[in-house]
Each structure stands twice: as C-alpha cells, then as structure tokens.
Amino acid sequence: MIRTTGLTKRYGSLRAVDSVDLDVRAGDIYGFLGANGSGKTTTVRMLLGLVLATSGTIEVLGEPMPRSRHSVLPRVGALIEGPAAYRNLSGRTNLAMLDAAGPGGSRRTRRTRVSDALEQVGLAGVGRRPVKNYSLGMRQRLGLAAALLRTPELLVLDEPTNGLDPQGIREIRELLLGLHAQGTTVFLSSHLLAEVEQLCDRVGVLDRGRLVVQDQLSALTRPTGRVVVHTPDPSHAVALLSGVTEAEVVDRDGQRLVVAHPDPARLNALLVADGVRVRELVDQRRSLEDAVLAATGPGSDHVGAEAPSLRAGAAA
Ligand SMILES: Nc1ncnc2c1ncn2[C@@H]1O[C@H](COP(=O)(O)OP(=O)(O)OP(=O)(O)O)[C@@H](O)[C@H]1O
C-alpha cells in the first residue's frame, strides 16, 4: 500500500527524514510514531506528493509518487494538520465544495457522497450548521469526512486526534476501527504511544528522521519469557522456587513476583501444589514503550507516553 526506499528529505544541513524504508501492507492499521519534530509530517507530505523528496523512492497503492499522483490521490483519503474549513459555511457546504474541487466523483452523486461521509463520522445531524459553531472534535471529524468522500482504499492521517478530548479521541478511534473493518488500510502518525498501542496492529517508530523500528505490535510486545505472579504468600513462593532449578525469581515487589520460568502452567501447578495462594499469574509482556525506548536509546526525543487527555487543547 505504501512502500518507500531510502526516503530522505534535507532542509539545508538538517536531514528531517533520513533513509526511511516504510512498508505499509494492505489491511494494516499502521501507527507511525515519533516525537514532535522527528519528521512525521514531512514524511506524510512526501507520501502525498505535497513535498518533494531529496532522494529515495515512494510507491503508494503500487504506483510511483509523485509521478502518478493524478491516478493515486483519488483513491487515498488524507487528513493533515488540522483540516481547514470555511468557518461561516456549513459542514455540508464545505464538503460539497471540496468534493467539487477534488478529482473524480460525478456531480450527480455529490449530495449522496457528502451525506454518506457526514453520516460515517457522526455529523449527519449537524451538517447544516456553520463550522464556526463546531467543537474541535467535530472539526476534526469533518476533516475525516472530507478524507472519506471518495471511499478511499487507504487513509493517511497526520495526528488525527491532536487537540481532542478523551471522548473525541475515542470517537475517532472507533471510527477508524470501523473503517478498517470494512477494508480500509489506515496509516496514521502520532506522538502518543498509548494511542498507537490501542489502535494499531503495525508500528513504525521515527527517531530524528530515522525509522528505528518497524514491526507488528504483537511482535514488539511479545512475552519476555518471564511470568508475573501475584500472591499473598510471596515469602513462601520465593522459598519454594529457590529449590526449583528451572525457576528464578528475578524481581520481588510486595505481593508481586517476576519469575523466569519456561512454562506458566507448570509454574502455577507447582505453586498451588505447595499451598501458595495465586491471585494472578500472567506472561510478562514488553510494553510498546519498552520497545521504543530500547530502539531509540538515551538522548533521544522520546515519544510521549502521557495520557492523551493531557494534550487536550494543543494546536489542532
Ligand atoms: N519547510 C521546512 N524548512 C526547514 N525545516 C523544516 C521544514 N519543515 C520541517 N522542518 C524541520 O524538519 C524536522 C521535522 O519536522 P516535521 O514537521 O516533519 O516533524 P514532525 O515529526 O511531524 O513533528 P510535529 O509533530 O511537531 O509536526 C523539524 O526539525 C522541522 O523543524
């Protein structure tokens, strides 16, 4: 769906994007993570032919960009940096104007297309109100409606939840999951780990212009081979396990033990058979944050792990 090789953008001596090999596959919800200033927007703009690459190649929907933009862009829905709209006009009129200005899409079916797009983003009831009366979340959804006018095969979204409150973020998330379930491939940039962890199945991490991670979320957060045990009898458990060669207690924090053991089921049986009460026993998994920190290392502008609500009110 999107494939780049050696994609690079220089601004003077700054390599804003540095030899990036993106691989976004059909059916992905791909999260493109990176701190502010890491080069996400520049990459997204290059994918859409809005900024020319210094070097490297780009394929979108199997066609070279920007050369094939006239055939590719009508099949791609895009939302970049706070969608612009005429404030005094209604959402519906804004969409109709965008539809008329965009490539493809006949005039005869415009009304239906606009109505369908408004319906999809949950703005059908307020489509006739002027945009100046819309909340930030409604404006963001209007931007998404514009991206949906052509029933895109691929959605490219730059920080789609920036500036939204938790409710707005959830609405966008549900909308994207719904579109994905209908077959749309989604590529979205974000600086929020939690957002990507909740929504995406494939992740790329940009660190100062370089793609330092690209993998399935499930592979990045795979089990560590350790088991987390919650027990009201931690001392008993530690004493028991000290005599078991294949088990090693690697961490103890109150009633929580982290045990290196090859088989959680066998470990559980061992503990219970000896009278240790087990409240919970789960495979320890690496968090996406751990995976990102391991790849970016110290001194990097780390992507944020803060709750999305803390970002509410940021620039749209
Ligand atoms: N037109 C430009 N001229 C010079 N430098 C630029 C230009 N556009 C972007 N940059 C620089 O390139 C780097 C990457 O910027 P970019 O906007 O792509 O990052 P980003 O990850 O999208 O960050 P943000 O989330 O803040 O938008 C930054 O250091 C930025 O200052």
The ligand as a Gaussian input file, in Angstrom:
#p B3LYP/6-31G(d) Opt

LIG

0 1
 N        9.971000      23.726000       5.396000
 C       10.923000      23.449000       6.294000
 N       12.087000      24.101000       6.312000
 C       13.063000      23.816000       7.210000
 N       12.947000      22.873000       8.162000
 C       11.799000      22.164000       8.215000
 C       10.731000      22.412000       7.289000
 N        9.720000      21.560000       7.572000
 C       10.126000      20.812000       8.635000
 N       11.375000      21.180000       9.015000
 C       12.160000      20.572000      10.106000
 O       12.213000      19.179000       9.877000
 C       12.106000      18.457000      11.103000
 C       10.940000      17.503000      11.040000
 O        9.715000      18.237000      11.030000
 P        8.282000      17.551000      10.916000
 O        7.270000      18.640000      10.953000
 O        8.261000      16.633000       9.771000
 O        8.243000      16.706000      12.261000
 P        7.008000      16.013000      12.962000
 O        7.521000      14.712000      13.474000
 O        5.843000      15.976000      12.066000
 O        6.725000      16.957000      14.166000
 P        5.366000      17.638000      14.612000
 O        4.603000      16.522000      15.252000
 O        5.836000      18.683000      15.562000
 O        4.719000      18.180000      13.369000
 C       11.984000      19.504000      12.196000
 O       13.251000      19.731000      12.754000
 C       11.496000      20.733000      11.453000
 O       11.922000      21.895000      12.106000

